[in-house]
Amino acid sequence: MARDTADGRFTRRDYLATGGALAAAGLLAGCSGSGDDTTRSTTDDTATTAGTTQRTTEDDAYTVSMEPVGDVTFDGVPETWFSYTGDYADMGVALGQADGLAAIGLPSRFGTHYYADLPGVSVDADSLTKLYQDGTGKEIFYEVDADVHVIDPNFMVNRLQWSQDDVDEIRENAAPFFGNTIFTRVYDWHDYRYYSLYEAFEKLADLFQERERYEAFKSYHDEVVADVQRRLPDTTPEMALLYPAGTPPDSFYPYLVGDGTAAKQWRDLGVDDALAAAGVTDAQAGGGTLDYEALLDIDPDAIAVRISGNVTEQYFQENVVAHMENHDVASQLTAVQDGRVFYGGLTYQGPIIHLYQLEMAARGLFPDVFGDEELFDRQRVADIVAGAT
């Protein structure tokens, strides 16, 4: 049951929380069934369409399903929301929901700078509440007072040391959780369904009732990726994806080109993973750092260095490339000698940021093919965000 207010009325937040409470039993175990069929019911008729939204009343209420949270019922489209990671934040922006975004785990890891050349699209990262402040407590969820938390509750438990009681309290007293950890697939606690970038994006589109924007993005994404793949050479370099353990870097955290959304652009480009071939363990799965001696044993054809934040070409050249070129061991790496050390982008990407990072990855891996080309139409993306689909 929804909570009563002091005067006996139900608030909009109460209804939202009730929908989350309905999913409590399946919170950790996930949902049974595929969740791929949608039944929309009105007072006049019942129709089945693609998607995962189920109309539950004759008014505006609807139910959206996503593992591991199950069914979540809303009495209307959420007006305020936040995600912990930039992948879902970028999805919300793509769906025209930027004005309602209230907070983010770490603003520096949300690539809002990518929006700079999209006419009419912007997010002021400094205005977003920073959820991580030497940890993330429950109090900040109450302070932000959003209508929905686009976060996998299991992420809160397994990565941020919340208890299940903490999750239940926030879901029941503040607002529901709706999300699935998708950026990596190495966590042993994630024993329920994963979603691809566009599968998760479709779920968020159902949440915000923005099917038309989603369909437009999906269509354009498919068009761009197909065009890029059509131009790829027959041979692909073996690449290592690394994150600096310091600045300038003398060792790196290894990241494998796996199935998570963080590596989507590399999979789109058919990259061969030098680290995986060498049996290296992903840093997120407990793998240790690699120094230059270890990298020289692997000796990848190309090295992509992932760094959070708005990284300029000048910064990257001065703090990464030049240091490696002048290092006794790093300078022996084939990638360094061939000039194939390039910026690898951010970890968290939704549909907009992915297009930029696909473009950047294609240029870095295949400069003779793509040069400095813009591989997608900025105005067309801005138009989709604006609703001109």
C-alpha positions in Angstrom: 0.0 0.0 0.0 1.1 3.6 -0.6 1.9 5.7 2.4 -0.7 8.2 3.7 0.1 11.8 4.1 -0.8 13.8 7.2 -4.1 14.8 5.6 -4.9 11.4 4.2 -4.0 12.2 0.6 -1.6 10.3 -1.6 1.3 12.2 -3.0 2.8 11.7 -6.5 5.9 10.4 -4.8 3.8 7.9 -2.8 2.5 6.4 -6.0 5.9 6.1 -7.4 7.2 4.4 -4.3 4.3 2.0 -4.4 5.3 0.8 -7.9 8.8 0.1 -6.6 7.5 -1.8 -3.6 5.6 -4.1 -5.9 9.0 -5.4 -7.2 10.5 -6.0 -3.8 10.3 -9.7 -3.9 12.3 -9.9 -7.2 14.8 -7.2 -6.4 17.9 -9.3 -6.1 16.8 -12.4 -7.9 15.7 -10.6 -11.1 12.4 -11.2 -13.0 11.0 -14.2 -14.5 9.9 -14.1 -18.1 11.5 -12.1 -21.0 9.7 -8.8 -20.4 9.7 -8.2 -24.2 6.0 -8.0 -24.7 3.9 -5.0 -23.9 0.2 -4.9 -23.1 -1.4 -1.5 -23.2 -4.9 -1.4 -21.7 -7.4 1.5 -22.0 -11.0 1.8 -21.1 -11.9 1.2 -24.8 -9.6 -1.6 -25.9 -6.4 -3.6 -25.3 -3.5 -3.7 -27.8 -0.1 -5.4 -27.7 2.9 -3.5 -29.0 6.7 -3.7 -28.9 8.4 -2.6 -25.8 8.0 -3.2 -22.0 5.5 -0.7 -20.9 2.2 -2.0 -19.4 -0.7 0.4 -18.9 -2.3 -0.4 -15.6 -5.2 2.0 -15.1 -7.6 4.1 -17.2 -5.6 7.2 -16.2 -1.9 7.8 -16.8 -0.3 5.1 -14.8 2.0 2.6 -16.5 4.4 -0.2 -15.4 7.9 -0.7 -16.7 10.0 -3.8 -16.2 13.7 -4.2 -16.0 16.0 -6.7 -14.2 16.9 -6.8 -11.4 14.2 -4.4 -10.1 11.2 -6.1 -11.7 8.0 -4.1 -12.4 7.9 -0.5 -11.4 4.7 1.5 -11.7 4.5 5.2 -12.3 1.5 7.5 -12.2 3.1 9.8 -14.8 6.4 10.5 -16.4 9.0 11.3 -13.8 9.9 15.0 -13.7 13.1 14.7 -11.8 15.6 11.9 -11.9 19.2 10.9 -11.5 21.6 8.1 -12.4 24.8 7.2 -10.6 26.8 6.6 -13.8 27.1 8.7 -17.0 25.8 6.0 -19.3 22.2 6.3 -18.1 22.6 10.1 -17.7 23.5 10.3 -21.4 20.5 8.1 -22.3 18.2 10.5 -20.4 19.7 13.5 -22.2 19.2 11.7 -25.6 15.5 11.3 -24.6 15.1 15.0 -24.0 15.1 14.7 -20.2 18.2 16.8 -19.4 16.2 19.5 -17.5 15.0 16.9 -15.0 18.5 15.5 -14.3 19.3 16.4 -10.7 22.4 14.4 -9.7 25.2 12.1 -10.8 27.7 9.9 -9.0 30.8 11.8 -10.1 30.2 14.8 -12.5 33.8 14.4 -13.8 32.9 11.0 -15.2 29.9 12.2 -17.1 31.0 13.4 -20.5 28.9 16.5 -20.8 31.7 18.2 -22.8 30.6 16.0 -25.7 27.4 18.0 -26.0 29.3 21.2 -26.8 28.8 21.0 -30.6 25.2 19.7 -30.5 23.0 22.8 -31.1 20.6 23.2 -28.3 21.9 20.3 -26.2 23.7 21.0 -22.9 24.0 19.9 -19.3 25.7 22.0 -16.6 27.6 19.4 -14.8 28.4 21.8 -12.0 24.7 22.2 -11.2 24.3 18.5 -10.6 24.5 17.2 -7.1 27.5 15.0 -6.6 26.3 11.7 -5.1 29.7 10.4 -4.2 31.3 12.3 -1.3 33.7 9.9 0.3 31.0 7.4 -0.1 27.3 7.7 -0.8 24.8 7.8 2.0 21.1 7.6 2.1 20.6 11.2 3.2 21.6 12.6 -0.2 18.8 10.6 -1.8 16.3 12.3 0.4 17.9 15.7 -0.1 17.8 15.5 -3.9 14.2 14.2 -3.7 14.0 12.9 -7.3 11.1 11.0 -8.7 13.2 8.0 -9.8 16.7 6.7 -9.2 18.1 5.3 -12.5 20.5 3.0 -10.6 20.9 -0.8 -10.3 20.2 -1.3 -6.5 22.7 -4.2 -6.6 25.4 -1.7 -7.5 24.6 0.3 -4.3 24.9 -2.9 -2.3 28.0 -4.4 -3.9 30.0 -1.4 -4.9 28.9 1.3 -2.4 28.4 -0.9 0.7 24.7 -0.3 1.2 22.6 -2.9 2.9 19.5 -4.4 1.5 17.6 -2.5 4.2 19.1 0.7 2.9 17.8 -0.1 -0.6 14.4 -1.0 0.7 14.1 2.2 2.7 15.0 4.5 -0.1 12.7 2.6 -2.6 9.8 2.7 -0.2 10.2 6.2 1.4 11.9 8.2 -1.4 11.5 6.9 -4.9 12.0 3.6 -6.8 15.2 2.3 -8.3 15.3 1.5 -12.0 18.5 0.3 -13.6 20.9 -2.5 -14.4 24.7 -2.3 -14.2 25.8 -2.5 -17.9 29.1 -0.8 -18.4 31.0 -4.0 -17.5 30.3 -7.7 -17.3 33.0 -8.8 -15.0 31.3 -8.5 -11.6 30.6 -11.9 -10.0 27.5 -10.5 -8.2 25.8 -9.7 -11.4 24.1 -13.1 -11.9 21.0 -11.8 -13.7 20.3 -10.5 -17.2 22.6 -8.0 -18.7 21.4 -5.4 -21.3 23.2 -4.1 -24.3 23.5 -0.3 -24.6 20.4 0.0 -26.8 18.5 -2.6 -24.8 19.0 -0.5 -21.7 18.3 2.7 -23.7 14.9 1.2 -24.8 14.1 0.5 -21.1 14.8 4.1 -20.2 12.7 5.2 -23.2 9.8 3.2 -21.8 10.4 4.8 -18.4 10.2 8.3 -19.9 7.6 7.4 -22.5 9.9 8.5 -25.3 9.6 5.6 -27.8 9.8 8.0 -30.8 13.1 9.5 -29.8 14.5 6.0 -29.0 13.5 4.6 -32.4 15.1 7.6 -34.1 18.3 7.1 -32.3 18.4 3.4 -32.9 17.8 3.9 -36.6 20.5 6.5 -36.9 23.0 4.5 -34.7 22.5 1.5 -37.0 23.1 3.7 -40.0 26.3 5.2 -38.6 27.8 1.9 -37.4 27.0 0.2 -40.7 28.7 3.0 -42.6 31.8 2.9 -40.4 32.1 -0.9 -40.6 31.7 -0.8 -44.4 34.9 1.2 -44.6 37.0 -0.9 -42.2 40.2 -2.5 -43.6 40.5 -6.2 -43.8 43.1 -6.4 -41.0 42.5 -4.9 -37.5 45.4 -4.0 -35.1 45.7 -5.8 -31.8 45.0 -3.2 -29.2 45.4 -2.7 -25.4 42.9 -0.6 -23.5 44.5 0.9 -20.4 43.8 3.4 -17.6 46.7 5.3 -16.1 47.6 4.5 -12.5 49.2 7.9 -12.2 50.2 11.0 -14.1 52.4 10.7 -16.0 51.8 7.0 -16.1 54.4 4.4 -15.2 51.8 1.7 -14.9 48.2 1.1 -16.0 45.0 -0.6 -15.0 44.1 -3.1 -17.8 40.6 -3.1 -19.3 39.5 -5.9 -21.6 37.4 -5.4 -24.6 34.5 -7.4 -23.2 30.8 -7.3 -23.5 30.0 -4.3 -21.4 28.7 -1.1 -22.9 32.0 0.7 -22.0 33.6 -1.3 -24.8 30.9 -1.0 -27.4 32.9 1.2 -29.8 35.8 -1.3 -29.9 33.5 -4.2 -30.6 31.8 -2.1 -33.4 35.3 -1.8 -34.9 36.1 -5.5 -34.6 39.2 -4.9 -32.4 41.4 -7.7 -31.4 42.2 -7.5 -27.7 45.9 -7.9 -26.9 45.3 -8.1 -23.2 42.7 -10.8 -23.4 45.0 -12.8 -25.7 47.8 -12.6 -23.1 45.5 -13.8 -20.3 45.4 -10.5 -18.5 42.6 -10.1 -15.9 40.4 -7.0 -16.2 41.1 -4.4 -13.4 37.4 -4.4 -12.5 37.6 -8.2 -11.8 40.6 -7.8 -9.6 43.4 -7.6 -12.1 46.6 -5.8 -11.0 48.4 -3.0 -12.8 50.8 -3.5 -15.7 54.1 -1.7 -15.9 56.0 -1.0 -19.1 58.0 -4.2 -18.8 54.8 -6.2 -18.7 53.3 -4.2 -21.6 56.5 -4.8 -23.6 56.0 -8.6 -23.2 52.6 -8.2 -24.7 53.6 -5.5 -27.2 50.2 -4.5 -28.7 50.0 -2.9 -32.1 48.0 0.1 -30.6 47.3 1.4 -27.2 44.2 3.3 -26.2 44.4 5.2 -22.9 41.1 5.8 -21.1 41.0 8.9 -18.9 38.0 10.4 -17.1 37.0 14.1 -17.7 37.4 16.5 -20.6 40.8 15.5 -21.9 42.3 17.8 -24.5 44.7 16.6 -27.2 47.4 18.8 -25.7 47.0 17.3 -22.3 47.1 13.8 -23.7 50.2 14.4 -25.8 52.1 16.1 -23.0 51.1 13.8 -20.1 50.9 10.5 -21.8 52.4 10.2 -25.2 55.5 12.4 -24.6 56.2 10.6 -21.3 56.0 7.2 -23.1 58.2 8.4 -25.9 60.9 9.5 -23.5 60.7 6.4 -21.2 63.5 3.9 -21.5 61.1 0.9 -21.7 57.9 2.4 -23.0 59.7 3.9 -26.0 60.4 0.3 -27.1 56.7 -0.5 -27.5 55.6 -1.0 -31.1 52.6 1.2 -30.5 54.8 4.1 -29.3 57.3 3.7 -32.1 54.5 3.6 -34.7 52.6 6.6 -33.2 49.6 4.5 -32.3 49.0 5.6 -28.7 45.7 7.6 -28.6 43.0 8.7 -26.2 40.6 6.0 -25.4 37.7 8.1 -24.1 35.4 7.6 -21.1 34.1 4.5 -19.3 30.4 5.5 -19.3 28.6 6.1 -22.6 25.0 6.3 -23.7 23.8 6.7 -27.3 25.2 10.3 -27.8 28.6 9.8 -26.2 29.0 6.4 -27.9 28.8 8.1 -31.3 31.6 10.5 -30.4 33.7 7.7 -28.9 33.1 5.5 -32.0 34.3 8.3 -34.1 37.3 8.9 -31.9 38.2 5.2 -31.8 37.9 4.8 -35.6 40.2 7.8 -36.1 42.7 6.5 -33.5 42.8 2.9 -34.9 42.5 3.7 -38.6 43.9 7.2 -39.2 44.6 6.4 -42.9 40.9 5.6 -43.4 39.0 8.1 -41.3 41.6 10.9 -40.7 39.8 13.8 -38.9 36.4 13.1 -40.5 33.2 13.7 -38.6 31.5 10.3 -38.9 28.0 11.4 -37.8 25.8 14.4 -38.3 25.8 16.6 -35.2 22.7 18.5 -36.3 20.8 15.3 -36.9 21.6 14.1 -33.4 20.6 17.5 -31.9 17.3 17.3 -33.8 16.5 13.9 -32.4 17.2 15.2 -28.9 14.9 18.1 -29.6 12.1 15.8 -30.7 12.3 16.6 -34.4 12.4 12.9 -35.3 
